[in-house]
């Protein structure tokens, strides 16, 4: 990916894509906190997007615009973003089918190297405390690695990783939502989600600065 392409793409505030799927709203709340962290970094802005649900009924189709929350993601968002935060609730220790379905349709972007060299991170929300948070986070890393992204986690320099009792891992921000999404996001999990967004944005700025310098 050449530096002139990136500089043109992110003229003005750099867009950082926060892409998530959420059923009961908990993953969406984490996405909004990560977006808050991104927006706290001067020169960066969060672009929140979601994916439509999938159905076993062949005739089922989603409306063009969701009833609430962020708009649906478009492949153009992958081209335009300077980095990506990817979030999904867990489905038996894996990302939700709706999110997997989206990534299964990105082979053209994979062949073109659209996301190669861009920073990325992952986040999740689970109904039970040990409901597969870490395996779900790692399942989301797999397509990002295939796309050539620079996947980052959360460092233990964040003290909340040692004190949290409701989510938050070195693999990415997480939240124990309860079976119906009734548990509020704890102070520790909130701090970690915001820190993750800020870290993603700061890394994207540093990478862009290096590429811009290399291109001059």
NORSULCOR-V436071 format. One record per pair of residues at least 6 apart in sequence whose ideal C-beta (glycine too) atoms are under 6 Angstrom apart, sorted by the first residue. I is the first residue (numbers start at 0). J is the second residue. If there is no record, write none. Layout:
# NORSULCOR-V436071
I;J  I;J
This chain:
# NORSULCOR-V436071
0;115  0;116  2;210  2;211  2;213  2;214  3;214  5;207  5;210  6;211  9;81  12;42  12;44  13;43  13;81  13;203  14;44  14;46  14;79  14;80  15;37  15;43  15;45  15;81  15;82  15;200  16;46  16;76  16;80  16;83  17;30  17;33  17;34  17;45  17;47  17;84  18;48  18;72  18;85  19;26  19;30  19;49  19;86  20;50  20;87  20;95  20;97  20;98  21;27  23;180  24;180  25;124  25;174  25;176  25;180  26;86  26;88  26;124  27;68  28;184  29;86  29;122  29;124  29;172  29;174  29;192  30;47  30;86  32;189  32;192  32;193  33;84  33;192  33;195  33;196  34;45  34;47  35;193  36;193  36;196  36;197  37;43  37;45  37;196  37;200  38;45  39;197  40;197  40;200  40;201  43;200  47;69  48;69  48;72  48;76  49;68  49;69  50;72  50;97  50;98  50;101  51;61  51;71  52;97  53;96  53;97  53;100  77;108  77;113  77;114  78;113  81;203  82;117  82;118  82;199  82;203  83;119  84;120  84;199  85;121  85;139  86;122  87;94  87;95  87;98  88;95  88;124  89;123  89;125  89;130  89;131  89;135  92;131  92;134  93;138  94;135  94;138  94;139  102;142  109;146  114;146  114;148  115;147  117;148  118;149  118;199  118;202  118;203  119;143  119;148  119;150  120;151  120;171  120;195  120;199  121;136  121;139  121;140  121;171  122;171  122;172  123;132  123;135  123;136  123;173  124;174  124;176  125;132  126;178  128;175  132;173  133;168  133;170  136;170  136;171  140;150  143;150  152;169  152;170  152;171  153;169  153;195  157;194  159;187  159;190  159;191  160;167  162;187  163;187  165;175  165;185  165;188  166;173  166;174  166;175  166;188  167;173  167;187  167;188  167;191  172;191  172;192  172;195  174;184  174;188  175;182  176;182
